[in-house]
Amino acid sequence: MSGSIGVRPHAVAIRAGLVAALAVAALAAWAPGDADAAASNVRIERTPATEDCAEPGSCGSLPGALLAVVAPAGDPASHSITVASTTGGFTVTDAAGVVAGTDCVQLSPTSARCPGEVVSFGELRPVDLVRVIAAEGADLVDLTGLSGAVSETNGLGGDDTLAGGERQDQFRGGSGADVGNGGTGIDRLAGGRGPDRLKGGSGPDTLKGGRGADKLRGNAGSDRLVGGRGIDKLFSRDNREDAKVNCGRGNDRRERAVADRSDDPTSC
């Protein structure tokens, strides 16, 4: 009688079937179609060349590409979105979930990686714009790790917070009490209908209040601070002349500007 122990064929088949089933289940867990409905879509979008002429001899622009981070339309959930530059591209995370779209690769259920350059309309072009469209909840958009690309962020509803990146940031608040912090570039921050707090960085920034009682702080740079219809407070005192300090169309007796004499504030 041999000392070896035989393996039953049906046991091998059962084990192989179990391994295959687990593999299929793992793949299904990563499938974008089964992702949480609150997840943000992350994708590269191509922009065609234009033929607009600002003046004779300076017509058109090259085709380009942008990184779009789009939360589900009408989603009341809060999103915590981070976009950071990495070697060869960008890493995007959202605590509410991420679904990798065109040209991007899924890293985990809450993160994706996207390239820094793509072929756009036949030409290899850098992805030099990051566009974030937040949801209706209280969203956080952190772009402090972003370099080499400009950004556009639409806060929509909710009490949103933006932390800008290295280059130019554009932020549009929504109906909530929004907080916008520009980075080191030339930033354009605009409040919405709520009581917003907007703060520029070291560059020549433009801050515009909305209908709420806003607080605008220019910091360094030759800034433009313009209040809206609410009772606003503007802070532009930085020992240098700012381009414009205007409290807007609110109640002038209750609005206030803390400014340098050279700023010559108006409607305050």
ZIURTA-V495727 format. One record per residue. N is the residue number from 1. RES is the residue in three letters. PSI is psi in whole degrees, -180 to 180 (* if undefined). Layout:
N,RES,PSI
N,RES,PSI
//
This chain:
1,MET,131
2,SER,149
3,GLY,-7
4,SER,151
5,ILE,124
6,GLY,152
7,VAL,125
8,ARG,133
9,PRO,-38
10,HIS,-27
11,ALA,-41
12,VAL,-42
13,ALA,-41
14,ILE,-44
15,ARG,-43
16,ALA,-40
17,GLY,-36
18,LEU,-43
19,VAL,-43
20,ALA,-41
21,ALA,-40
22,LEU,-38
23,ALA,-44
24,VAL,-42
25,ALA,-39
26,ALA,-42
27,LEU,-40
28,ALA,-33
29,ALA,-25
30,TRP,-6
31,ALA,128
32,PRO,-32
33,GLY,-22
34,ASP,8
35,ALA,158
36,ASP,138
37,ALA,-18
38,ALA,-3
39,ALA,145
40,SER,144
41,ASN,132
42,VAL,124
43,ARG,161
44,ILE,133
45,GLU,139
46,ARG,143
47,THR,127
48,PRO,163
49,ALA,149
50,THR,160
51,GLU,15
52,ASP,143
53,CYS,113
54,ALA,-34
55,GLU,160
56,PRO,135
57,GLY,0
58,SER,53
59,CYS,144
60,GLY,169
61,SER,158
62,LEU,155
63,PRO,151
64,GLY,-168
65,ALA,150
66,LEU,156
67,LEU,119
68,ALA,129
69,VAL,109
70,VAL,117
71,ALA,156
72,PRO,135
73,ALA,132
74,GLY,5
75,ASP,122
76,PRO,-5
77,ALA,160
78,SER,137
79,HIS,141
80,SER,96
81,ILE,131
82,THR,130
83,VAL,123
84,ALA,144
85,SER,139
86,THR,175
87,THR,116
88,GLY,6
89,GLY,-140
90,PHE,151
91,THR,131
92,VAL,132
93,THR,150
94,ASP,121
95,ALA,-24
96,ALA,-7
97,GLY,151
98,VAL,138
99,VAL,119
100,ALA,125
101,GLY,-144
102,THR,124
103,ASP,-2
104,CYS,159
105,VAL,132
106,GLN,127
107,LEU,-38
108,SER,175
109,PRO,-16
110,THR,12
111,SER,155
112,ALA,158
113,ARG,137
114,CYS,150
115,PRO,158
116,GLY,-10
117,GLU,147
118,VAL,165
119,VAL,120
120,SER,113
121,PHE,46
122,GLY,-1
123,GLU,142
124,LEU,118
125,ARG,149
126,PRO,151
127,VAL,97
128,ASP,13
129,LEU,133
130,VAL,121
131,ARG,120
132,VAL,124
133,ILE,108
134,ALA,-177
135,ALA,-164
136,GLU,-3
137,GLY,-168
138,ALA,99
139,ASP,149
140,LEU,125
141,VAL,111
142,ASP,111
143,LEU,18
144,THR,-21
145,GLY,10
146,LEU,128
147,SER,148
148,GLY,-11
149,ALA,146
150,VAL,169
151,SER,152
152,GLU,127
153,THR,128
154,ASN,115
155,GLY,-27
156,LEU,-141
157,GLY,175
158,GLY,168
159,ASP,95
160,ASP,154
161,THR,129
162,LEU,134
163,ALA,112
164,GLY,172
165,GLY,-158
166,GLU,-34
167,ARG,-158
168,GLN,131
169,ASP,136
170,GLN,128
171,PHE,130
172,ARG,116
173,GLY,167
174,GLY,-137
175,SER,-10
176,GLY,-173
177,ALA,95
178,ASP,154
179,VAL,121
180,GLY,122
181,ASN,112
182,GLY,163
183,GLY,-142
184,THR,-6
185,GLY,-167
186,ILE,99
187,ASP,152
188,ARG,108
189,LEU,129
190,ALA,132
191,GLY,169
192,GLY,-138
193,ARG,-14
194,GLY,178
195,PRO,98
196,ASP,156
197,ARG,115
198,LEU,134
199,LYS,127
200,GLY,175
201,GLY,-140
202,SER,-8
203,GLY,178
204,PRO,95
205,ASP,161
206,THR,121
207,LEU,126
208,LYS,126
209,GLY,166
210,GLY,-140
211,ARG,-16
212,GLY,-180
213,ALA,96
214,ASP,157
215,LYS,121
216,LEU,129
217,ARG,120
218,GLY,-37
219,ASN,-153
220,ALA,162
221,GLY,159
222,SER,90
223,ASP,164
224,ARG,115
225,LEU,120
226,VAL,118
227,GLY,170
228,GLY,-142
229,ARG,-15
230,GLY,-178
231,ILE,98
232,ASP,159
233,LYS,126
234,LEU,136
235,PHE,110
236,SER,9
237,ARG,111
238,ASP,18
239,ASN,29
240,ARG,156
241,GLU,130
242,ASP,156
243,ALA,-37
244,LYS,135
245,VAL,107
246,ASN,125
247,CYS,-8
248,GLY,-159
249,ARG,23
250,GLY,-164
251,ASN,106
252,ASP,-32
253,ARG,-24
254,ARG,-13
255,GLU,155
256,ARG,141
257,ALA,124
258,VAL,103
259,ALA,163
260,ASP,154
261,ARG,-37
262,SER,-15
263,ASP,-24
264,ASP,64
265,PRO,147
266,THR,158
267,SER,32
268,CYS,*
//
